[in-house]
Amino acid sequence: MYTYVLLNSAVLASVALLVWRSRAGLPWKQLGIVLCVVAVMTAAFDSLLIYEHVFAYNSLKILGLYIGKAPLEDFAYTIAAVVLIPYLWSRYANKD
């Protein structure tokens, strides 16, 4: 029951805690714009992949809220990536 919500909550909470504890000065306005673009792409491509039966979600383990054919839980990975990748880049890249 709502397995994906529990998993996504744990992942997003971990990402939020990591970024918050580090006091990372991420460019939040730009990340918001990127999130909007990537969320639209996620909705389009995941809906297409679900429509074509490339993958599916167990209806007993999701909330039942959809954007296109993609369940709402599918967007947690998008949010995590948009925040975590710039955080990791700013922390570990170009460190001489």
N, C-alpha and C positions, 0 to 999 in steps of 0.2 A: 504494500500500500504506500503510494507516494515515494517509492524508493529513489527516484531521480531527484525529487525535491530535497530529500535528506542529503544525498550525495553532493548535489550542487550547493546546498547551503554550507556544507563543511568546506568545500573547495573555495567558495567565494569569501567565507569568513576567514579562512587561512590567508588568502591573498590580501584581503583588507587589513588584517592584523600585521602582516609582513610590511606592507607599504606604510601603514600608520606608525608602526614602531620605528621605522627607519627615518621618519620625518622627511621622506623623499620629496623634493620640490618638483613634482611632475607638472607638466603643462596641461592642467585639467581642462581648459577651454578647448585646446586642440585635441585632446583625447576624447572629449565629448563629440566633436565633429567626426573624428575617426570612428567612434563607436556607432554613430548614426549610419555612416556609410557601410560599415562592416555588418551591422545588424540587418540592413536592407539586403545586402548580398547573401547573408546567411538565410534569411527568409526565402529569398528567391531560389537559391541553389539547393537548400535542404528540402524545400517543398517539391522541387523537381525530382530530387533523388528519392524522396518518400513516394511520390506519385509513380515513379518508375520501379518501385519495389526493390531498390538497391539496399535499403535498410528500413527497419520499422521499429516502433516503440511499442512495448507492451501496454495496452490501454489500462491495465489494472495498476500500473506503476507510475502513471503521470496524472497531473491535475485535470487534464481535459480541456485546457485553454490553448488555443492555437493561433499562430500568425501564419496565414496561408495554411499549408499542411504540416508545418513544423510546430511541435509542441513548445510551449513557453519555456520548458526546462532546457531545451536545446540552446537557448541564448545565453545560458550561464557560462558556457565555454567561450563564447564570443567576448563577454564582459571580462572574464578572467584573462584572456589573451591580450585584450586591448590595454589592460592595466599592468599585467605582469611583464610583458615583453619590454615596454619602455623602462619599467623599473629595473629589470635585470640589465638592460643595455646601459642605463645611466650608472649603475653600480659597478659593473664589471668590465665594460668596454673601454678601450683607450686608457687603461691604467698602466702607465710605464713604470 
